[in-house]
Amino acid sequence: MTAVSLPAAETRPVAENKRKSSTRHNTIWGVVAWVAGIVFVFPVIWMVLTSFKQENAAATNPPTWFFAPTLAQYGQVFDRNITPFLLNSLMASVFSTLLVVLLATPAAYALSLRPVAKWSDSLFFFISTKMMPVVAAFLPVYLLVKHLGMLDNIWTMVLLYTSMNLPLAVWMMRSFLLEVPREVLEAGEVDGAGLIMSIRKIILPIVSPGLAATALICFIFSWNEFFLALNLTATNASTAPIFLVGFISSEGAFLARLCAAATLLSLPVLIAGWVAQNKLVRGLSMGAVK
Amino acid sequence: MTTTVARQDRRTQPPVLPVKGGAKDRWIRRAPLLPALIFAIVVTQVPFLYTLYLSTLSWNALRPGDKPFVGLDNYVTVLSDTRLRSALVNTVVLTAGAVVFSMILGLMLALLLDRKFLGRGIVRTMLITPFLVMPIAAALLWKHAIFNPTYGLINGFFGGSTDWVSSYPKGAVIATMVWQWTPFMMLILLAGLQSQSNDVIEAARVDGANAWQIFRRMTLPHLRQYLELGALLGSIYLVNTFDAIFTITQGGPGTATTNLPYEIYLTMFRKFEYGEASAAGVVVVILTIIVATFALRVISGLFKLEENR
């Protein structure tokens, strides 16, 4: 964190008074911030609370605050066979993330440390593919996938998620690679370090946190993806978001069950995001903000 | 957290040196780039060319037999179709609404978090949580647990029996998107605030500037690039909104919340008009190119600064 340096000690009484009033201010604004935080997180807390209720306590007006917690809804979710959906999501996310990192890291290298002639054109080409709405080019993808008999196949999802996350990963990895000090790299070259050597000894140690952040962001986007999964998968390759939609029924109460499933499926990303929150902004801004 | 903008990093600028060496050296440099580049071209550009071709056919998947070439007929249909026009307007309203509101809220929250107070880390974690919830789960949660007229939280807390989704369909969708995207804006703007030099602000304070003057004259201009970046990235992500529409309103009532992605989805998978859907897709891409040209200018501006420093 950029040091929020405390102002140098001043001896003038005026400044001292100001400091005191600013402490009081900070307390007031701190309370406001806490309230705002609770308001924002409240729907999530409500989701988790509801997931531990019985169905008849979940959909009440006024809302039920006190209830005997039960794990019945989580049991229901597993009874409905969530496991294959989870495995599909896991497979699509993990393999596409691996593929993205394998493709994006060398590309980012060729756009940063040892740039090709028109590196900025390539960089903008990548981001422009991100700007195109997915639906606009979706029909031919659908037709081709259908023609090849690859509908409802998890490897189709792996490939599509790879292309979805590639621009983001290239931009992110480039921003991390630019942090490798050129002097060190050049010194290494003078000392006769080959490419493999400089990658192992100089580049990798510096960019590995960045690599992890990139992988994490790509994982999150693949895990959460809904549109492609909805239209390209059916019984075999359906991912977790599709499972969630299947929960809505017009008859009978479903809110508690739905909340249990939603909590369960959001949990991996919630934990990953909380742990890596310092890297989140950089990833989402494609490396523009550090 | 390191909170500097990339461009302020002087030592890491890419060399602007011309690439030396012969053809062989150039290809060695290109080699690591090629797999990713080829992959991106094959998966994103080739389908688009095929879309162009499909858009000239009269092709309904429910109608067996030939798919005659009809030239630009589909474009005439699409451009004179009031549904598509209203979808375009809805896309602009929903995207702009979500971006503007999440930006304003995000700015206020970032200003709060920029202060020191007890438990700042916890509050920050709470504030980013909505962004981490699976979007489809968030949409379902808002529709059923919050907006529901009989047992939703809003009516549960404040009474009344308003059916929020059918009374205020656009508002309901925007509220959900704002809830999810405010943390994103907040994080970007917070990074901006923390990269502001403290000394200068302290100096201004000593010179007698009040808080509003400091915010208006110093903080806001400093934040401009971050506001631009947030708006740009937010728009890129939000223009594609499908999950929330699909779940909360199904584009309705009527076509009140049908945005372009949802409209094309309907044309494709409900009406099976492949030719028309393709033409609509091409129109969307052309519009995106127009918008993106401006957007790229913004990024490019950020980028140039980065090089020149």
Interface residues (C-beta under 8 A of the other chain):
Chain A: M1 T2 V4 S5 P7 A15 K18 N26 T27 W29 G30 V32 A33 W34 A36 G37 I38 F40 V41 P43 V44 W46 M47 T50 A58 A59 T60 N61 P62 P63 L103 A104 P106 A107 Y109 A110 L111 S112 R114 P115 V116 A117 W119 S120 S122 F124 F125 F126 I127 S128 T129 K130 M131 M132 P133 V134 V135 A136 A137 F138 L139 P140 V141 Y142 L143 L144 L159 L160 T162 S163 L166 P167 V170 S175 L178 E179 V180 P181 R182 I220 W223 N224 F226 F227 L230 N231 A240 P241 L244 V245 F247 I248 F254 L255 L258 C259 A262 L265 S266 V269 L270 A272 G273 W274 Q277 N278 L280 V281 L284 S285 M286 G287 A288 V289 K290
Chain B: M1 T2 T3 T4 V5 A6 D9 R11 T12 Q13 P14 P15 P18 V19 R26 R29 R30 A31 P32 L33 P35 A36 L37 F39 A40 V43 T44 Q45 V46 P47 F48 Y50 T51 L54 M108 L109 L112 L113 R115 K116 F117 L118 G119 R120 I122 V123 R124 T125 M126 L127 I128 T129 P130 F131 L132 V133 M134 P135 I136 A137 A138 L140 L141 W142 H144 A145 I146 N148 T150 Y151 G152 L153 N155 G156 F157 W179 T182 P183 F184 L187 I188 L190 A191 G192 Q194 S195 N198 D199 E202 R205 V206 Y226 L229 L233 I236 V239 N240 F242 D243 F246 T247 L260 P261 I264 Y265 M268 F269 Y274 A277 S278 G281 V282 V284 V285 T288 V291 A292 A295 L296 I299 S300 L302 F303
